[in-house]
Amino acid sequence: MAGGLTHEAVARYKHDGFLSGLRVFSEEEARTIRSEIETLEAMHREGAGEHELEQFFRVNGQIVIPLLADLARRPEILDTVEGILGPDLLVWSVELFIKEPGSSKTVSWHQDITYWGMGETDEEVTAWIALSDVSVEAGCMRFIPGSHRAGLVAHHDTFDADNLLSRGQSIDKVNETQAVYGPLKPGQMSLHHGRCFHASGENRSTDRRIGVAIRYVTPDVRQPGLRRDYAMLVRGVDAGQGWINLAGPRGLFAPEDLVIYDRVRHDQSEVLAAGAEGDVALYGKTGMEGQKL
């Protein structure tokens, strides 16, 4: 075993760039977490700190929403991620990807780290946890095996309104005949490398399609485009001190954490919105009080 993974599973991840169908929560617990998220939606539709709730769901929710920070610290997830990245783990971001039933929302073919400023590093992984039945019909992810081994490729920004990505970034040519679907039952998880080509389709099911994406990195990751980025230490130590360590939220939308949220979003926008010809609303630069610069 390597962490919570067999050596065979680790070898498969290194070869293919992804793993799918890993059980981390029971279906009952996944339903409980989903209920907590939907209660949050119902009670805080207006958002907080001059941001809509969708903003927090899609960018750095772990800074202001205890539920998302706690999910990122769950041992069931960390034990598995440790098998890929080792014992020292930081969370760079936690995001919710929600597609309503019958929604035309999609995610185009892309590589995650194209715009993250982390270069060609292997010291990151995305853990994607299903809180609903994420079937092929519901628009589950699909992957191109081995695509992470070829390095970063050119993307173009579409700013398509139906694309859930921040700038609708898309790889021009992908051989979809090589694609492998990764359906997940509630409580199951996939892992994928930031250079692995992946995408997801429309939700043609009759239920919401809800997933949590947690971006883990090691302390060794550096972002040349930023002076220093922010992350939440969740296991081990950050001996290199290359990150500004966040402690996690004081409470739901605590005023002090909303100030930190705006600072992080402003600083990260230097890289995440760099070179875009359109408005990257999710990562648009903000001042300390959330005002547009």
Secondary structure, DSSP 4 states (H G I P E B T S, - for coil): -BTTB-HHHHHHHHHHSEEEEEE-S-HHHHHHHHHHHHHHHHH-TT-BTTB-HHHHHHS-GGGT-HHHHHHHT-HHHHHHHHHHH-S-EEEEEEEEEEE-TT---BEEEE-GGGGTS-TT-SSEEEEEEESS-B-TTTT-EEE-TTGGGG----EEE---TTB-STT-EEES---GGG-EE--B-TTEEEEE-TTS-EEE----SSS-EEEEEEEEE-TT---TTSS--EEEEEES--TT--SEEE---SSTT-HHHHHHHHHHHHHHHHHHTTT-SS--GGG--B-TTS-B-
